[in-house]
Amino acid sequence: MNFITYLQFGFGCLLTIYSFAVEAAVVNPTPKFMYDLPLDFNPAFCSILKNTQASENSGIPVNDVGVSAFTGDINVKDGVYSVNNVNDYLLQTSFSSDLLTDQLVWPNEVNQVPDGVFDFRVFTVASGFFLPGKDNGSIALIDVTDKSNPDMVLITPNDDDKVWFYHRVLWQDMDKDGHLDAVTARAYGNGAVATESQLVWLKNPGLKQLTSSWKLHVIHEGTEDIAFRIHNLPLEDGTMTPVIISAGFWSNEFGLTWSATNDWLDASSIRHLAIDNYGWYFDLQIVDLNMDGRLDVLCTTWSQLGSPGALLAYEIPDDWQNQQWTRHLLQDGYKSFIFPGSGSPGTATAFWPVADMEPAGVKPYIMLTGDDDGQAWVLTADSEEQTKWSYSATVIYTQRKGTVGAIAVGDADGDGYAEVFLPSYEEKFIRVMTYLQ
């Protein structure tokens, strides 16, 4: 290959990459409707949960969809369900599901304990909310080796003085003993005010069987209550430490909590920093939104009691303790709710509808639930330039009234195209959609 041919070849490759990026950037934001899965319960949270062992044995991805269901009626039991092997039924309307438990009140997120913590597959469920009779929440571990006969234990202690509600569990080795511990936030109060809130971790006893012997440690109080993520950031000496980034619902605070000595057992080392107070923070995700090689924080605020509902992004600065976290308002103008207990939007999830878009450097799309306004949107960047933060929204689902819960989006069958599992709470179905056109 001579020099001219080499230049032509290289230029051609660049054109191909550019052409793909441009083509990928205009992938239809509206996924293709497949079907609605009818249910006899009200689905609230959906999550795609990989069955690692089954995937390795079969050579193809095997995934379940964990679903939580609840109601404000104290005479009706709430449920946690597994819709099994969704990769098998994506091209048909038949499916199998199991009720894992109806012994938890107001179950929220259904997630999975990381592989290796136990010798078998375990789901985790955070439960409880402020409604009377549904406020005595917990963190539950469920052995799903046999979903038709699951085993469940609660790892949060009983508190005689108050009840707590929980929404999320994440996993981090907090005491450096080689075992992942359960990190969660909890609160109690009513729709407008949390009387108390705590960021806590539960020490993993290191046993391979399920046990309730998890000791609770309080990290910080008063700001973390529902949503948080854990992200490693550098300390002044260059060592990396886990930082808990929280989106306070009742506290209205976007903040950071960490150990200055990277020792969570040393209470004197715990630091907390308030970054912003835009409103009723609902959820957050850590993701590179503008594809500049640096992670950002994508979050939502709820339109409740006069505060604005919004989709926000924060850039994480190099000197994260001292420099400003630049906030970008990606979208606002969501339906306003004047009474506590209702709001919009809900959860935002950055994703790539086609797997090849991410390595091509295309900005992720954003799946956004309207929560109590009964809609769902997909937002796409107006420009692929890293300094541009404007987005356009496309409505992908709407219903006359009622709640659209937490949407699960991801490649459930390994074909390189994302699937969408949208829970319609009042209508009692999960809408299944795909980006495979």
Disulfide bonds with the S-S distance in Angstrom:
none
